[in-house]
Amino acid sequence: MGQTKQIAVIVGSLRKDSINRKVAQGLIQLAPASLSMEVIEIGHLPLYNQDYDDDSPEAYVEFRNKITASDAVLFVTPEHNRSMPAAMKNAVDIGSRPYGKSVWNAKPGAIISASPSLQGAYGATQHLRQSVTCLNIYCMPNPETYLSQADKLFDPANEMTETGKALLRRFIEAYASWVQRF
């Protein structure tokens, strides 16, 4: 299938024990050998401020360097008030600046969302997709994956259920094929 691709995984939830973090870890466990995946933390990033474009905080520089070094990006997001979490939007904005130096440009990407609700974070996915598409991230069109009642994909010991494994395996295999195209 080609060389191993380095994947930056951005988790929109900052909670240590979040469902989306569990989904990200599940995807990492199920990923084929063609993907080397790493969660890139975003909770420590200062709010984006254009005044930092000329003299960026070290956290911005480190984040941008990690995204630049990746071959592709995978966004794992919950939904906050029918949109992506503020931390996710902040990370997207930091990576897109300064103008003309976006670290996202021409990277293959995908979005998966998870929520204990019945809607599966559909709103967050659509807002995030709108943002990343304008940044020239080649966002995987299918399978669109909105994991509803995602808390039920893990047993009381926080292990993935067979249903959870099947859903995540389908997604990560499609994503691996998508990334290899680029």
TORDO-373602 format. One line per 2 residues: number of its first residue (from 0); their letters; for each residue x, y, z of N, C-alpha, C. Coordinates in pm, whole numbers, plus 50000, padded with zeros to 5 digits. Layout:
BEGIN
NUM	A	X:Y:Z:X:Y:Z:X:Y:Z; ...
# end
This chain:
BEGIN
0	MG	50081:49880:50000:50000:50000:50000:50085:50127:50000; 50216:50115:49994:50300:50234:49995:50366:50256:50129
2	QT	50432:50368:50142:50505:50399:50265:50411:50435:50379; 50462:50423:50500:50385:50459:50619:50364:50609:50622
4	KQ	50241:50651:50645:50206:50792:50650:50194:50837:50795; 50246:50955:50823:50239:51015:50956:50109:51094:50967
6	IA	50026:51058:51065:49894:51118:51079:49887:51199:51208; 49855:51326:51196:49829:51411:51312:49682:51395:51348
8	VI	49654:51354:51471:49517:51336:51518:49485:51452:51612; 49383:51528:51578:49342:51642:51658:49210:51606:51726
10	VG	49211:51603:51859:49091:51570:51936:49033:51699:51991; 48907:51726:51957:48843:51851:51995:48802:51860:52141
12	SL	48788:51748:52207:48750:51750:52348:48875:51758:52435; 48872:51844:52533:48987:51859:52623:48978:51769:52746
14	RK	48862:51708:52769:48848:51621:52885:48939:51500:52873; 49008:51469:52980:49100:51356:52982:49029:51225:52946
16	DS	48909:51206:52995:48836:51081:52976:48721:51099:52876; 48741:51182:52776:48632:51212:52682:48604:51094:52589
18	IN	48482:51088:52542:48443:50987:52443:48527:51003:52317; 48548:51125:52274:48623:51148:52151:48769:51107:52165
20	RK	48827:51125:52281:48963:51078:52304:48967:50926:52298; 48864:50861:52353:48856:50714:52344:48842:50670:52199
22	VA	48762:50741:52122:48747:50709:51980:48882:50725:51909; 48953:50833:51937:49084:50855:51875:49180:50741:51910
24	QG	49182:50703:52037:49270:50593:52078:49227:50461:52012; 49096:50441:51999:49048:50322:51929:49092:50320:51784
26	LI	49085:50433:51717:49129:50442:51578:49278:50414:51566; 49355:50466:51660:49500:50441:51661:49527:50291:51676
28	QL	49455:50226:51766:49473:50082:51787:49435:50000:51664; 49333:50042:51594:49282:49966:51480:49347:50004:51347
30	AP	49431:50107:51348:49489:50157:51223:49578:50051:51157; 49571:50043:51026:49661:49953:50955:49806:50002:50966
32	AS	49899:49916:50935:50042:49949:50946:50082:50064:50855; 50000:50097:50758:50032:50207:50666:50017:50344:50730
34	LS	49957:50349:50850:49937:50475:50922:50010:50473:51055; 50087:50577:51081:50148:50600:51211:50079:50723:51269
36	ME	49996:50701:51372:49908:50807:51420:49951:50858:51557; 49944:50990:51573:49979:51054:51700:49880:51164:51732
38	VI	49829:51164:51855:49742:51273:51900:49828:51395:51926; 49792:51505:51863:49859:51633:51883:49769:51715:51976
40	EI	49818:51743:52095:49737:51812:52196:49714:51958:52157; 49594:52007:52192:49558:52145:52156:49512:52228:52276
42	GH	49494:52166:52391:49438:52236:52507:49526:52346:52564; 49655:52340:52538:49749:52438:52592:49769:52558:52500
44	LP	49710:52554:52381:49733:52661:52284:49662:52790:52327; 49736:52903:52333:49670:53030:52361:49570:53061:52250
46	LY	49468:53138:52282:49371:53178:52181:49442:53247:52065; 49396:53217:51944:49459:53279:51827:49444:53430:51834
48	NQ	49553:53497:51802:49558:53642:51800:49648:53682:51684; 49598:53761:51591:49677:53799:51475:49804:53874:51514
50	DY	49805:53936:51630:49926:54004:51677:50043:53907:51691; 50013:53778:51705:50118:53676:51719:50173:53628:51586
52	DD	50120:53675:51475:50167:53625:51345:50315:53654:51323; 50363:53766:51369:50504:53801:51350:50595:53745:51457
54	DS	50542:53723:51576:50621:53671:51688:50535:53572:51765; 50529:53448:51715:50437:53348:51768:50485:53289:51900
56	PE	50389:53261:51989:50424:53190:52112:50483:53052:52077; 50568:53001:52162:50633:52871:52138:50531:52760:52115
58	AY	50417:52765:52185:50314:52662:52167:50261:52662:52024; 50246:52779:51964:50202:52789:51824:50306:52725:51733
60	VE	50432:52761:51755:50541:52710:51671:50549:52558:51677; 50543:52503:51797:50549:52357:51813:50431:52289:51746
62	FR	50311:52344:51765:50193:52287:51703:50206:52290:51551; 50241:52404:51496:50255:52417:51350:50361:52321:51296
64	NK	50472:52306:51369:50578:52214:51325:50529:52070:51321; 50449:52031:51419:50397:51893:51422:50301:51869:51306
66	IT	50219:51966:51276:50126:51951:51163:50204:51949:51032; 50300:52037:51019:50383:52041:50898:50453:51907:50874
68	AS	50501:51844:50980:50572:51717:50969:50480:51599:50937; 50350:51618:50951:50257:51509:50923:50223:51504:50774
70	DA	50184:51384:50731:50141:51366:50592:49992:51393:50576; 49918:51380:50686:49772:51392:50681:49722:51427:50821
72	VL	49594:51461:50828:49535:51500:50955:49398:51434:50972; 49369:51398:51095:49240:51337:51129:49182:51417:51245
74	FV	49063:51470:51225:48994:51548:51327:48889:51459:51394; 48892:51454:51528:48796:51377:51607:48727:51478:51697
76	TP	48597:51497:51676:48534:51610:51744:48399:51578:51809; 48377:51636:51928:48243:51637:51984:48168:51758:51927
78	EH	48049:51778:51976:47971:51894:51935:47943:51980:52057; 47968:52109:52043:47934:52207:52147:47837:52307:52087
80	NR	47715:52307:52133:47615:52403:52086:47600:52406:51934; 47589:52287:51875:47569:52267:51731:47688:52308:51645
82	SM	47806:52316:51705:47926:52350:51630:48047:52278:51690; 48162:52302:51630:48284:52242:51683:48323:52313:51813
84	PA	48396:52245:51900:48443:52309:52023:48538:52425:51993; 48543:52519:52083:48630:52636:52067:48776:52595:52052
86	AM	48820:52494:52125:48960:52450:52116:48993:52399:51976; 48899:52330:51913:48920:52279:51777:48932:52395:51679
88	KN	48840:52490:51687:48844:52607:51597:48972:52685:51618; 49015:52699:51742:49138:52770:51773:49258:52702:51706
90	AV	49264:52568:51716:49374:52494:51655:49373:52510:51503; 49256:52504:51443:49244:52522:51298:49295:52661:51260
92	DI	49254:52763:51334:49296:52900:51304:49446:52918:51322; 49503:52864:51429:49647:52877:51453:49726:52814:51339
94	GS	49682:52698:51293:49751:52631:51184:49738:52702:51051; 49635:52784:51036:49610:52851:50908:49688:52981:50892
96	RP	49753:53026:50996:49818:53156:50995:49968:53143:51016; 50051:53244:50988:50014:53369:50926:49968:53347:50782
98	YG	49900:53446:50729:49842:53438:50596:49947:53391:50496; 49908:53292:50414:49997:53240:50312:50091:53131:50361
100	KS	50085:53098:50490:50176:52997:50546:50099:52888:50621; 49981:52855:50572:49899:52754:50638:49968:52618:50639
102	VW	49971:52555:50755:50030:52421:50766:49932:52313:50719; 49809:52351:50692:49707:52255:50649:49707:52234:50497
104	NA	49764:52325:50422:49750:52327:50277:49785:52193:50210; 49689:52142:50133:49705:52023:50049:49727:51893:50128
106	KP	49688:51890:50254:49696:51766:50331:49565:51690:50317; 49572:51558:50302:49448:51481:50309:49400:51477:50453
108	GA	49271:51480:50472:49215:51480:50607:49083:51407:50612; 49033:51395:50733:48900:51337:50755:48849:51387:50889
110	II	48719:51375:50904:48653:51414:51029:48566:51298:51074; 48575:51268:51202:48484:51174:51266:48434:51243:51393
112	SA	48306:51229:51419:48251:51293:51539:48182:51189:51626; 48181:51217:51754:48119:51124:51849:48047:51202:51957
114	SP	47929:51152:51993:47848:51217:52093:47758:51115:52160; 47727:51136:52287:47629:51047:52350:47487:51075:52302
116	SL	47468:51184:52227:47335:51219:52177:47296:51130:52060; 47173:51144:52015:47126:51068:51900:47173:51126:51767
118	QG	47221:51251:51767:47260:51316:51642:47406:51296:51606; 47487:51246:51697:47624:51213:51664:47714:51328:51623
120	AY	47688:51447:51670:47772:51565:51645:47773:51606:51497; 47662:51588:51431:47648:51624:51290:47681:51772:51268
122	GA	47629:51860:51353:47653:52004:51338:47800:52040:51348; 47870:51980:51443:48013:52006:51459:48089:51963:51334
124	TQ	48054:51847:51282:48122:51795:51163:48103:51890:51045; 47981:51938:51026:47955:52025:50911:48028:52158:50924
126	HL	48033:52216:51042:48106:52342:51061:48256:52321:51044; 48307:52213:51100:48450:52185:51086:48485:52158:50940
128	RQ	48401:52081:50871:48426:52053:50728:48429:52184:50648; 48340:52275:50678:48337:52404:50609:48469:52479:50630
130	SV	48520:52478:50752:48646:52548:50783:48766:52483:50716; 48778:52351:50725:48898:52286:50672:48899:52283:50520
132	TC	48783:52279:50457:48778:52278:50312:48832:52408:50255; 48801:52520:50316:48851:52647:50266:49001:52662:50291
134	LN	49059:52575:50375:49203:52577:50400:49277:52480:50310; 49206:52422:50213:49263:52331:50115:49307:52197:50176
136	IY	49237:52155:50280:49252:52019:50330:49160:51933:50244; 49214:51826:50190:49134:51736:50106:49059:51641:50197
138	CM	48940:51683:50236:48862:51611:50337:48790:51492:50275; 48813:51374:50332:48750:51251:50284:48599:51268:50281
140	PN	48537:51245:50166:48393:51266:50157:48309:51154:50218; 48359:51031:50211:48284:50916:50264:48379:50812:50320
142	PE	48343:50743:50423:48213:50749:50488:48207:50868:50585; 48098:50944:50576:48073:51044:50678:48037:50966:50805
144	TY	48104:50998:50914:48084:50917:51034:48051:51006:51153; 47925:50995:51196:47874:51068:51312:47834:50960:51413
146	LS	47918:50935:51509:47892:50828:51604:47792:50877:51709; 47667:50834:51697:47565:50870:51796:47567:50766:51908
148	QA	47522:50807:52023:47524:50721:52141:47661:50654:52157; 47764:50734:52132:47901:50683:52129:47948:50631:52265
150	DK	47885:50674:52371:47922:50622:52502:47895:50472:52511; 47805:50421:52428:47771:50279:52428:47869:50195:52345
152	LF	47965:50260:52282:48066:50188:52204:48179:50135:52291; 48170:50166:52421:48272:50123:52516:48204:50054:52633
154	DP	48267:49946:52682:48209:49874:52795:48248:49943:52926; 48201:49895:53042:48233:49960:53169:48384:49969:53199
156	AN	48464:49882:53137:48609:49888:53156:48676:49977:53051; 48594:50052:52976:48642:50142:52871:48707:50070:52753
158	EM	48674:49943:52734:48718:49869:52617:48613:49885:52508; 48658:49889:52383:48564:49901:52273:48479:49775:52261
160	TE	48352:49796:52238:48262:49682:52213:48289:49632:52070; 48235:49518:52036:48250:49465:51900:48187:49560:51799
162	TG	48073:49619:51834:48009:49717:51746:48100:49837:51726; 48159:49886:51835:48252:49999:51827:48371:49967:51738
164	KA	48429:49851:51755:48544:49811:51672:48504:49805:51525; 48388:49751:51496:48344:49739:51356:48327:49877:51292
166	LL	48263:49968:51364:48242:50104:51311:48374:50177:51289; 48462:50169:51388:48590:50239:51378:48681:50174:51273
168	RR	48677:50043:51262:48758:49973:51162:48716:50015:51021; 48587:50022:50998:48537:50064:50866:48588:50204:50833
170	FI	48580:50294:50929:48625:50431:50906:48776:50437:50882; 48856:50375:50967:49002:50388:50958:49056:50320:50833
172	EA	48992:50214:50788:49035:50150:50664:49006:50240:50544; 48891:50306:50544:48858:50400:50437:48955:50519:50440
174	YA	48987:50565:50560:49079:50677:50574:49219:50639:50525; 49265:50519:50559:49398:50475:50513:49403:50474:50360
176	SW	49297:50427:50296:49292:50427:50149:49293:50570:50095; 49218:50659:50161:49213:50799:50120:49351:50863:50128
178	VQ	49421:50843:50239:49552:50905:50259:49653:50853:50157; 49647:50725:50123:49743:50668:50029:49727:50725:49888
180	RF	49615:50786:49858:49595:50846:49726:49683:50969:49704; 49731:51028:49813:49803:51154:49803:49953:51135:49818
# end
